[in-house]
Amino acid sequence: MGKHSKDNATGPEPGQEPPAPGPTDQGGKGGMATREVAPDIAEPSSDSDTRD
């Protein structure tokens, strides 16, 4: 049960993180730019992720 409990709590959390880091990775190459691009890409990334 302990293992299952973690899966449930980690399911929704990691599920939302992958979409953000994915598109951010491309702009993350700059490092500092990632912070500025993260919010900007956060909106368009949702559309791109849905199409994928």
Buried (B, 14 or more C-beta within 10 A) or exposed (E): EEEEEEEEEEEEEEEEEEBBEBBBEEBBEEEEEBEEBBEEBEEEBEEEEEEE
